[in-house]
Amino acid sequence: MTKRTAAAGKTAVAEVKQAGLPAQYDFGDDAGGGFEGQDSSFLSIPFINVLQALSPQVKSPKQGGIEGAEVGMLFNSVTQDLYPDGFEFVPSHVEHVFVEWVPRDKGGGFVAVHKPDSDAVVSAKERSTDRKLKTPDGNDLIETFYVYGVMAEDDNVLGMAVIAFTSTKIKVFRGWNTKINMFAHKKYGIPAKPPLWAHRVRISTRMQKNNKGEFANFVIEPATENDVFKSLVNPRSELYATAKQVREMVLGGQARAAYETQASASTDGEEASGDQEVPF
């Protein structure tokens, strides 16, 4: 398979800059035509995964892997693009859920998404004698924070994406979320707390170790000079408007995460099947 990296996004940027600007592309009353009645089954948002040592993408191309894929790279589950140096991201919506997976030894695969207060999760917690939650059928329930948003380059929109934070990744998400929640906006003359989609961050990875081994984990930092204020998105920009629109599409049911690609492209055995393929 041909290597695809973040460089491929530069072409997308050029297309975005050209699209919609000339006057001849004013579609008038026809704008949006043909898309009426479409729901989330028509538009799936790709996952961004962290490649681990046992991820199928890091195998040789002859074994079904992707040329150039290495442990620690970020991977787009739909476009199959690789992001060796990370990318900018504007988060716009967060879902806290428990994802049900069939264990790998039973075939593996995504089953359903459950809210924290659902009967499936509450009853699993009541039955559990340790941190692992299971359904009566033996499926795994994995606590997950899905962060939806827009991939970007400077102020240019590259596309929608969703990032799943589970296990040790949850600590990374909570640390960043705490930082922006504590952002002293009035210190900079901002009268009200900026919305989630006003924060532009850089998503990358770093290798970590615990008593079970080494693994790659997310890193979330303000996109500009690691400074929250300098990284704020202009509320009059296309990037701000698009990130807000992603939130509205998810809440309105017009878009959803591409769950069917998460299992096949998952980089964490724990997420996809309940195994301990990575040392979490």
C-alpha positions in Angstrom: 0.0 0.0 0.0 1.3 3.5 -0.8 2.6 5.4 2.2 0.3 8.2 3.2 1.4 10.8 5.8 0.4 14.2 7.1 1.9 15.6 3.9 -1.1 14.4 2.1 -3.1 16.9 4.1 -1.3 19.8 2.4 -3.1 19.0 -0.8 -6.4 19.0 1.1 -5.5 22.5 2.5 -5.0 23.8 -1.0 -8.3 22.4 -2.1 -10.1 24.0 0.9 -8.6 27.4 0.1 -9.8 27.2 -3.5 -13.2 25.7 -2.8 -16.2 28.0 -2.3 -14.4 31.3 -2.9 -15.1 32.1 -6.6 -18.5 33.8 -7.2 -19.5 31.2 -9.8 -19.8 28.7 -7.0 -22.8 30.4 -5.3 -25.4 27.7 -5.6 -28.3 29.8 -4.4 -31.4 27.9 -3.5 -29.8 24.6 -4.5 -27.3 24.8 -1.7 -27.4 21.6 0.3 -29.7 19.9 -2.1 -29.7 16.1 -2.2 -28.6 15.7 1.3 -32.1 16.0 2.9 -33.1 13.2 5.3 -29.5 11.9 5.7 -28.7 10.7 9.2 -25.6 9.4 10.9 -25.7 6.2 8.8 -24.6 8.4 5.8 -21.6 10.2 7.5 -19.0 8.4 9.7 -16.3 10.3 11.5 -12.9 8.5 11.4 -11.0 7.6 14.5 -7.4 8.7 15.1 -5.5 5.8 16.8 -2.1 5.5 18.3 -0.1 2.7 16.6 1.3 0.2 19.1 3.8 -2.7 18.7 1.0 -5.2 18.0 -1.0 -2.9 15.7 -1.6 -4.7 12.3 -0.6 -1.5 10.5 3.0 -1.7 11.7 3.5 -5.1 10.0 5.3 -5.2 6.7 3.2 -4.4 3.6 3.5 -8.1 2.6 1.8 -9.0 5.8 -1.0 -6.5 5.3 0.6 -3.6 7.1 1.1 0.0 5.8 4.3 1.1 4.4 6.1 3.6 6.7 3.8 2.8 9.7 5.7 2.8 13.0 4.9 2.5 16.7 3.8 5.8 18.1 2.4 7.2 14.9 -1.1 8.5 14.7 -3.4 6.7 12.2 -6.6 7.7 10.5 -9.0 4.7 10.5 -10.9 5.7 7.4 -8.4 7.5 5.1 -5.5 5.3 6.5 -3.3 8.5 6.6 -0.3 8.4 8.9 0.6 11.5 11.1 4.2 10.9 12.2 4.6 14.3 13.7 1.0 14.7 15.0 -1.5 17.3 13.9 -3.6 20.3 15.1 -7.0 19.6 16.4 -10.0 21.6 17.6 -12.2 19.6 19.9 -15.9 20.3 19.9 -17.8 17.6 21.7 -17.1 15.0 24.4 -19.0 11.8 25.1 -18.4 9.8 28.2 -19.5 6.2 27.6 -18.8 2.6 28.1 -18.1 0.7 24.9 -19.1 -2.9 24.7 -16.7 -5.2 22.9 -16.7 -9.0 22.1 -13.5 -10.5 23.6 -10.9 -11.4 21.0 -11.0 -15.1 22.0 -14.7 -15.1 21.0 -14.2 -13.4 17.7 -13.8 -9.7 18.8 -15.7 -6.7 17.5 -17.7 -3.7 18.5 -21.2 -4.3 19.9 -22.7 -1.1 21.4 -22.2 2.1 23.3 -23.7 2.5 26.7 -24.2 5.6 28.9 -22.6 5.6 32.4 -26.0 5.4 34.0 -27.4 2.7 31.7 -28.7 -0.5 33.2 -25.9 -2.4 31.4 -23.1 -0.4 33.1 -24.8 -0.1 36.5 -25.5 -3.8 36.8 -22.0 -4.7 35.6 -20.5 -2.5 38.3 -22.7 -4.2 40.9 -21.5 -7.7 39.7 -17.8 -6.7 39.3 -15.2 -7.8 41.9 -12.4 -5.9 40.2 -12.0 -3.0 37.8 -13.1 -5.1 34.8 -16.7 -4.7 33.7 -18.5 -7.4 31.8 -22.0 -8.0 30.5 -23.9 -11.2 31.4 -22.9 -12.5 27.9 -19.2 -12.0 28.8 -18.6 -9.0 26.7 -16.2 -6.3 27.9 -17.4 -2.8 28.9 -14.6 -0.3 28.4 -14.8 3.2 29.9 -14.2 5.7 27.0 -14.1 9.4 26.4 -14.9 10.1 22.7 -13.6 13.6 21.7 -15.1 14.8 18.4 -13.5 17.7 16.5 -11.8 19.1 13.5 -8.3 18.4 12.2 -6.6 21.6 11.2 -3.5 23.2 9.8 -3.2 26.7 11.0 -6.7 28.1 10.4 -7.5 25.6 7.6 -10.0 22.8 8.1 -8.6 19.3 7.1 -11.6 17.2 8.1 -13.5 15.7 11.0 -12.1 13.2 13.5 -12.9 11.5 16.8 -10.3 10.4 19.4 -11.1 7.6 21.8 -9.5 8.0 25.3 -9.4 4.8 27.3 -7.4 3.3 30.2 -4.2 5.3 30.7 -5.2 7.7 27.9 -8.1 8.9 30.1 -5.5 10.5 32.4 -4.1 12.5 29.5 -7.5 13.7 28.5 -8.5 14.7 32.0 -5.2 16.5 32.6 -5.8 18.7 29.4 -9.5 19.2 30.2 -8.6 20.4 33.7 -6.1 22.8 32.2 -8.6 24.5 29.9 -11.3 24.5 32.6 -9.0 26.5 34.8 -8.0 28.9 32.1 -8.2 32.4 33.6 -9.9 34.0 30.6 -10.6 37.3 32.4 -6.9 37.8 32.9 -6.7 38.3 29.2 -9.8 40.6 28.9 -12.1 37.8 27.7 -15.5 38.4 29.3 -16.7 34.8 29.3 -15.3 31.3 29.4 -14.3 30.2 25.8 -16.3 27.2 24.5 -14.5 23.9 24.0 -14.3 24.5 20.2 -12.3 27.7 20.8 -9.3 25.7 21.9 -6.8 24.6 19.2 -4.4 21.9 20.4 -1.6 19.8 19.0 -2.1 16.0 19.3 1.1 13.9 19.3 2.4 10.9 21.1 5.3 9.9 23.4 6.5 6.5 24.7 5.8 5.6 28.3 6.6 2.7 30.5 4.9 0.9 33.4 5.5 -2.4 35.2 4.1 -4.3 32.2 6.2 -2.7 29.5 6.4 0.2 27.0 3.6 1.7 25.0 2.7 4.9 23.1 0.3 7.4 24.6 -1.3 10.6 23.5 0.1 14.1 24.2 -2.3 17.1 24.2 -0.8 20.5 24.2 -1.9 24.0 23.2 -1.1 24.4 19.5 0.8 27.8 19.7 3.8 28.0 22.0 2.1 25.6 24.4 0.0 28.6 25.5 -3.7 28.3 25.9 -4.4 32.0 25.2 -2.3 32.1 22.1 -3.9 29.0 20.8 -7.5 30.2 21.0 -9.4 30.1 17.7 -10.8 33.3 16.2 -14.6 33.1 16.8 -15.1 34.6 13.3 -13.0 32.0 11.5 -14.1 29.1 9.4 -12.3 26.8 11.7 -14.4 27.9 14.7 -17.6 27.7 12.7 -16.8 24.2 11.4 -15.8 22.9 14.8 -19.1 24.2 16.2 -21.0 22.6 13.3 -19.4 19.2 14.1 -20.8 19.3 17.6 -24.3 20.2 16.2 -24.1 17.3 13.7 -23.2 14.8 16.4 -25.8 16.0 18.8 -28.4 16.1 16.0 -27.6 12.6 14.8 -26.3 13.7 11.4 -22.8 12.2 12.1 -21.4 9.5 14.2 -18.0 7.9 15.0 -17.0 5.2 12.5 -17.3 2.4 15.1 -17.0 -0.3 12.5 -13.4 0.9 11.8 -12.3 1.1 15.4 -12.1 -2.6 16.0 -10.2 -3.4 12.8 -8.0 -0.3 13.1 -7.7 -0.3 16.9 -4.2 0.1 18.2 -5.1 -1.1 21.7 -6.1 -4.7 22.3 -7.8 -3.6 25.5 -10.1 -1.3 23.6 -11.0 -3.7 20.8 -11.2 -7.0 22.6 -10.5 -6.8 26.3 -7.1 -8.3 25.9 -3.9 -6.8 27.5 -2.0 -6.5 24.2 -0.6 -3.2 25.4 0.7 -2.8 28.9 -2.0 -0.7 30.5 
